[in-house]
Amino acid sequence: MTTILIILLLVWIAWMAAAWFLQGYIIFPRGVAADRAMLGPPVGVVSWTLDIGEDKPVEAWFVPSESKGLSPAVVIMHGNGELIDDLIGTAQSMAARGVHVLLPEYRGYGRSGGTPGERAIVEDVSAFVRRLHEWPDVDDRRVAYIGRSIGCGVAAGVATTEPPAALILMMPPARLDTMAWRLGVPPFVIRHPFRTDRVLRDLDVPVLILARSDDEIIPASHPRLLHDLAAESELVIIDGTHNAVASEEAAERQQSAIAAFLLKHGMAEGSGAARGNTPKR
């Protein structure tokens, strides 16, 4: 029995070591989206780049509002199996409704150089957000963040130094490290924990949390925990799995919830101060 226990312990230690070294590929499976990368941005979309000292810079796409004068802006941070290319339709739809949209890419994803990691991604996106605040037609008092899945952790990390006016979290994990127990890996092994729960305790901005009824990846307790931690939050449960809504009605309900939240908090057409008459800070 002692021999068996020692063997099991050694196997578990080896498994933890493998998780330590391979987690970058598991947490950031950028290869699954590589074939969806376009050659460059569509017409009307501005490509921003950030030099990170690698062979290729990190890229972001800026989709300008179709309205004149100062307009609110939304920064969308995608999931770990997505690219900014996947969100261009959403961005263009929001731009048509009078909102600037910034789509920051992650290191190692799409056309961007470097290796993804929590700290590096948060620092890159923060740099792009600071650039967004300086853009002439952006009302820097009305900048919201939208995070999708692991992008919720990115949005939360950026919010610690660049607080948004409002925050939307879609299918959010409260923290990645505790989810590793599903695979028999203790939290301390995870180098990219994305502690959204820790950020929301101290973040005093309105938060919309969109969870899925049958999410097979994010435990239902995670969005509920974030809802309890946030000072001002709404929790909406949308029918569907982690990667797909259940019906057209569910998709419409999700879009309506986002639109209503942005409008309520001054991030959309017809809200906030009149565009063109609001001086930038």
Buried (B, 14 or more C-beta within 10 A) or exposed (E): EEEEEEEEEEEEEEBBEEBBEEBBEBBBEBEEBEEEBEEEBEEEBEEBBBEBEEEBBBBBBBBBBBBEEBBBBBBBBBBBBBBBBBBBEBBBEBBEBBBBBBBBBBBBBBBBBBEBBBEBBBBBBBBBBEBBBEBEBBBBBBBBBBBBBBBBBBBBBBBEEBEBBBBBBBBBBBBBBBBBEEEEBEEEBBBBBBBBBBBBEEBEBBBBBBBBEEBEBBBEEBBBBBBEBBEEBBBBBBBBBBBEBBEEEBBEBBEEBBBBBBBBBBBBBEBBBEBEEBEEE
